[in-house]
Amino acid sequence: MDHLQGFLLSILCAIIRATQWSTSDMKIFAEKGSDLSLPCGFYSDGDNSDKTIIQWMFHNIPIEGNGNHANRRWKPLFLNTQSLINEPRYSIRHKIRNLNLTTSHYATILSISPLEESDAGIYICKTHSPNTINVQYHLRVIKSFNIDPPQIQIPANAIDKAYSIELHCILTDNYHRPLHKIHWLHNNKPILSSSSTKSQGAPPHAKITNNITKQSYVSTLYYTGLTPTVIGSYVCEYERLKKHVQVELEPLSSGMYVIEQTARIWYAWLHE
């Protein structure tokens, strides 16, 4: 560490020791191996722009911590644009936009790429200026989040028949959560379990089951209906994490058969 870094770090440590945290929290969920950006923005008067100090700090306590951080040890990451850690996966960007002659908007963005499980914890952006602002993120890193199978093709000769599909949404992490909430969507519409009897003339029938283990959560979707109502885009969603799968009709060498069969089905429905 050079003399400048040592000087900045001493200032930062003094600020940390004197600080009592009082800030709103934002919970963030991200998948291991993904890229993450945490923004922090504020406004500053032109006369005070040169006096602004922006610091980022990190503590790897779990989200279910008791919330009392006053006596905890924080790891300094950045002071303004000066890096205080030897970690190439972490980077900082600053953007300044002048709104008028007296007011500017500052935006600092902490980026982590790629995410590792050890990155989970609490991140704090704190500005030291005439208007002190705290932004706090609770980051939870999901070990993996997948949908299986990644693609389904329905045989073309099933275009006028009932067809069933089975999809699995698999969430794995190192936190034991008995109350995971995974949601399913079909063509951007929520899917709810149905108790209707499955038959060729019935509307789509959906059944969702959940299987929970110590470190994984599996939500399984069973979906049955006439093929035109089954094909489309499916999404499993957990918090803000989403996985997509496309259910398509298997292509034929001659597309006329599929077009004619589809037209015949819709014609029959319209004239029932």
N, C-alpha and C positions, 0 to 999 in steps of 0.2 A: 504494500500500500504506500503510495507516495505522500509527500507532505500535504498536498491539497486535499487528498482523500481523508487523511488523518484529521485535518482541521475541520472539514465538513462533518465527519463522523462525530467528532467531539461536540460540535454544535447540536447535531441531531440527538445524541444521547442525552444532552442536557434538556432539550425540549421534551423528549420522551418521559424523562423522570418527573418533569413538572406538569405533565399533562394528565388530566382525568378525562376519560372518554365519555362522551355523551352524544350519541349519534344514532340515527335510524339504520336498520340493517336491511340488506338485500341478499336474498338467498339465490345462488347460482348453481345450476347443475350442468356438468359438462362431461363428455366422454374421454376416457384415456386415449391419447394419441391425436386428439383434435387440437385446433388452435383457439385460443381464448384472448379476448380483448376486454379490459375493464376501463371504462371511461370515467373521467372526473372533470367536471366543468364548473366554472364560476365566473363572476363578473368583477372587474376591478376598475377603479378610477384611474385616469391617466396619470395623475400626480403620484400614485402609489405603485405603479406598475413595476418599477425597479426594486421595490422593497418586498415583493411577494416571494415567499419561500414555499415550495411544494414538496412534500415528502410522501413516499410510499413505504409502508411497513407490512410485515407478514408474521403471522403466528400460526403454527400448524396444530391448533387445537380443533377437535371435532365440532360439528355443528351443534350437537346436543350438549355442549359445554354449559356451565352455569351462568355465563354471561358476565361474570365479574373479572374484568381484564386488568384491573388497576395494578395488581401485583404480578402480572405475567410478564415474561420476557419477550419483547418484540424484536424481530430481525429487520434492520433497515435495508431497504432495497435501492431506492433512488432518492437523491436530494436535488430537486430541479432536474437537470439533464445528467447529473453526475451519478454514475453507477457506483454502488457501495457493495456489490457482490460480484463474485467471479462465477457467473452463470450465463453462458451464451444464449440459453433458451429464453431469457428475460430481456425485454427491450422496452424503451420508453419513447414516446413521441409527444411533442408539444405543438399546439396550434394556437395562434393568437389572431383574433379577428377584431378589427376596430369598428365599433358600432357607430360611434360619432367622435367628436373632438375630445370628449372627456371620459368615455366609457369603452372598455375593451372586454371581449369574452375570451377567457383562457380555457383551453381543453388539453388535458394530459391523458394519455392512453397507455396503460400498462398492458403489454402483450406477452403471452407465454406460448411457446411453440417448439415442440409438441408438449401437450400436457402429460404429466406423470402423476401417479397416485399420491406421491409425496407432496404434490402441490396443493393438496386439499388443506383448507384452513381458513383463516380470516385475513383479509387484505384491507388496509386502511389507507386512504388518500386524505392527507390533511394539509390545508393551506394555512400559512402564517402570514397574515397581512392585516390591514385594518378591519377586514371582514373575514373572520376565521370560519372555515367550512370543513366539515368532516364527511367523508363518504366511506361507508364500510360494506364490504362484500363478504358473505360466508360462502365459500366455494366447496362444493362436494364433487369429487371426481368419481364417476361411475366406471367400474372396471371394463364393462362391455355392455352394449345394448344392440341387439340384433333381431331381425325378423327372418323366420325360416318357414318354407323355402323362399329364396330371394326372387323367384319368378314362377308363375304357373301358366301353362298353356292348356286350354280345354280343346279336346278333339273337335274338329270342324263338324263331324257328323252328329255331334250332340247339340247342335244349335237349336233344335226344337224339342229338347228334352230337359228334364230336371237334372241339375248337376250340383255336387257337393264339393266344397273345398275345406281344407284345414290349415290354419296358419298359427304359428307359434311366435310370440313376442317374448324374448328372453333377456332379462335384466340381471346383471351380476355385479356385485360390489362387495366391499369389506365391511359394510355397515349392516347390522341386522335390523331390518325394517319390516315388521309384520303387516304394515298398512300401506304397502305400495299401491298406487292408483294408476293403472294403465288403462287408457281409453282407446277404443277402436273407431275408425271412420272408414266409410265407403263412399267414394266420389264426394269427399268433403262433408258428408253427413254422418252424425254420430250413430253408432250401432249399439242397440240395446238387446239383451237376451229376450227371446220371444218364446212363448209357451204354445204357439199355434201348432196344429198338426201338420207335419210335413206331407205334402202330396203334390202331384204334378201341377194342379191348378191353383195351388195356394201361393200367396205372396212369399217373398224371401223369408226364410226361417233362420234365426241366428241363435247360437248358444255359446256362451263364454264361460270357461272354467279357469280357475286360478290354482296354481300349485306353488307353495312356498317352502323353501329350504333355508338353511342358515345363511347362505350367501347368494342365493338366487331367487328370482321370482319369474314364473312362467305363466303368461296369460295365453290361453288357446282359444281361437275363434273357429267355430264350426258354422259354415254358411251354406245354405241350400236354397235353390230356386231355379226357375227356368234360366237357361244359359244367358239370355240377353240381360237379365237382372243381376247376374252374378259377376259378369266381366266388369272390369274397371280398375280403379286405383284404390288400394287399401293402405291405411296408415295406422300404426300403433304409436301411441303418444304417452310419454312420461314427463311430467313437468313441461319443459320446453324442448325436450329431446323428441325427435320424430324419426321413424324408419318407414320406408315406403316399399310396396311391392305391387307389381302390375299383373293383373289376371287378364290374359288375352285369349282370343280365339286362334287356334292353330291355323297357320296359312295353308292354302291348297295351291297346287299348280295352276288350277283354273279357279278364279275368284267368282265366276258366275254362279256356281252352286251355292256358295255362302250367301251371296246377294239375294238369290231367288228364295232360299229358305228363310232368310231374315224377313224379307218382304211378305212372305206367306204368313209368318207368325204374327207380325204386326197387323196385317189385314184381318186375320181371324180375331185378334183382340178387339179391334175397332168395331167389328160387326157382331160381337157377342150380345 
